[in-house]
């Protein structure tokens, strides 16, 4: 696994939600999503100090016009952003 082989590599888990619900609710959902991915990475042996969580909720998706379930489904995700320390 790339992270385990490179201790100087960090992954930032950016959690997103759809545009339904309040900002506070969506932020909490995004946080739970990033936590789930973080837990899975830890179970795979990735060091805790290589994982950062950044829940953003629907903040970055708020300008999108999304009226269908299929569209909202694409908004519900965790992006993995890699960077070197």
Contact map, one row per residue, 1 for C-alpha under 8 A:
1111100000000000000000000000000000000000000000000000000000000000000000000000000000000
1111110000000000000000000000000000000000000000000000000000000000000000000000000000000
1111111011100000000000000000000000000000000001000100000000000000000000000000000000000
1111111000000000000000000000000000000000000011100000000000000000000000000000000000000
1111111000000000000000000000000000000000000000000000000000000000000000000000000000000
0111111110000000000000000000000000000000000000000000000000000000000000000000000000000
0011111111000000000000000000000000000000000000000100000000000000000000000000000000000
0000011111000000000000000000000000000000000000000100000000000000000000000000000000011
0010011111100000000000000000000000000000000000000100000000000000000000000000000001111
0010001111110000000000000000000000000000000000001111000000000000000000000000000001111
0010000011111000000000000000000000000000000000000111000000000000000000000000000111100
0000000001111100000000000000000000000000000000000011110000000000000000000000001111100
0000000000111110000000000000000001001100000000000011111000000000000000000000011110000
0000000000011111000000000000000001000000000000000000111100000000000000000000011110000
0000000000001111100000000000011011000000000000000000111110000000000000000001111000000
0000000000000111110000000000010000000000000000000000001111011000000000000011110000000
0000000000000011111000000110110000000000000000000000000111001000000000000011100000000
0000000000000001111100000100000000000000000000000000000011001000000000011011000000000
0000000000000000111110000000000000000000000000000000000001001100010000010000000000000
0000000000000000011111000100000000000000000000000000000000000000000000000000000000000
0000000000000000001111101100000000000000000000000000000000000000000000000000000000000
0000000000000000000111111100000000000000000000000000000000000000000000000000000000000
0000000000000000000011111110000000000000000000000000000011100000000000000000000000000
0000000000000000000001111111000000000000000000000000000000000000000000000000000000000
0000000000000000000011111111100000000000000000000000000000000000000000000000000000000
0000000000000000110111111111110000000000000000000000000011000000000000000000000000000
0000000000000000100000111111111000000000000000000000001111000000000000000000000000000
0000000000000000000000011111111100000000000000000000001010000000000000000000000000000
0000000000000000100000001111111110000000000000000000000010000000000000000000000000000
0000000000000011100000000111111111000000000000000000001110000000000000000000010000000
0000000000000010000000000011111111100000000000000000111010000000000000000000000000000
0000000000000000000000000001111111110000000000000000000000000000000000000000000000000
0000000000000010000000000000111111111000000000000000000000000000000000000000110000000
0000000000001110000000000000011111111100000000000000111000000000000000000000010000000
0000000000000000000000000000001111111110000000000000100000000000000000000000000000000
0000000000000000000000000000000111111111000000000000000000000000000000000000000000000
0000000000001000000000000000000011111111100000000000000000000000000000000000010000000
0000000000001000000000000000000001111111110000000010100000000000000000000000000000000
0000000000000000000000000000000000111111111000000000000000000000000000000000000000000
0000000000000000000000000000000000011111111100000000000000000000000000000000000000000
0000000000000000000000000000000000001111111111000000000000000000000000000000000000000
0000000000000000000000000000000000000111111111110000000000000000000000000000000000000
0000000000000000000000000000000000000011111111000000000000000000000000000000000000000
0000000000000000000000000000000000000001111111000000000000000000000000000000000000000
0001000000000000000000000000000000000000111111100000000000000000000000000000000000000
0011000000000000000000000000000000000000111111110110000000000000000000000000000000000
0001000000000000000000000000000000000000010011111110000000000000000000000000000000000
0000000000000000000000000000000000000000010001111110000000000000000000000000000000000
0000000001000000000000000000000000000000000000111111000000000000000000000000000000000
0010001111100000000000000000000000000000000001111111000000000000000000000000000000000
0000000001111000000000000000000000000100000001111111100000000000000000000000000000000
0000000001111000000000000000000000000000000000001111110000000000000000000000000000000
0000000000011110000000000000001001100100000000000011111000000000000000000000000000000
0000000000011110000000000000001001000000000000000001111100000000000000000000000000000
0000000000001111000000000011011001000000000000000000111110000000000000000000000000000
0000000000000111100000000010010000000000000000000000011111110000000000000000000000000
0000000000000011110000100111111000000000000000000000001111110000000000000000000000000
0000000000000001111000100110000000000000000000000000000111111100000000000000000000000
0000000000000000000000100000000000000000000000000000000111111100000000000000000000000
0000000000000001000000000000000000000000000000000000000111111110000000000000000000000
0000000000000001111000000000000000000000000000000000000001111111000000000010000000000
0000000000000000001000000000000000000000000000000000000001111111000000000000000000000
0000000000000000000000000000000000000000000000000000000000011111100000000000000000000
0000000000000000000000000000000000000000000000000000000000001111110000000000000000000
0000000000000000000000000000000000000000000000000000000000000011111000000000000000000
0000000000000000001000000000000000000000000000000000000000000001111100110000000000000
0000000000000000000000000000000000000000000000000000000000000000111110110000000000000
0000000000000000000000000000000000000000000000000000000000000000011111110000000000000
0000000000000000000000000000000000000000000000000000000000000000001111111000000000000
0000000000000000000000000000000000000000000000000000000000000000000111111100000000000
0000000000000000000000000000000000000000000000000000000000000000011111111110000000000
0000000000000000011000000000000000000000000000000000000000000000011111111111000000000
0000000000000000010000000000000000000000000000000000000000000000000011111111000000000
0000000000000000000000000000000000000000000000000000000000000000000001111111100000000
0000000000000001110000000000000000000000000000000000000000001000000000111111100000000
0000000000000011110000000000000000000000000000000000000000000000000000011111110000000
0000000000000011100000000000000010000000000000000000000000000000000000000111111000000
0000000000001111000000000000010011001000000000000000000000000000000000000001111100000
0000000000011110000000000000000000000000000000000000000000000000000000000000111110000
0000000000111100000000000000000000000000000000000000000000000000000000000000011111000
0000000000111100000000000000000000000000000000000000000000000000000000000000001111100
0000000011110000000000000000000000000000000000000000000000000000000000000000000111110
0000000011110000000000000000000000000000000000000000000000000000000000000000000011111
0000000111000000000000000000000000000000000000000000000000000000000000000000000001111
0000000111000000000000000000000000000000000000000000000000000000000000000000000000111
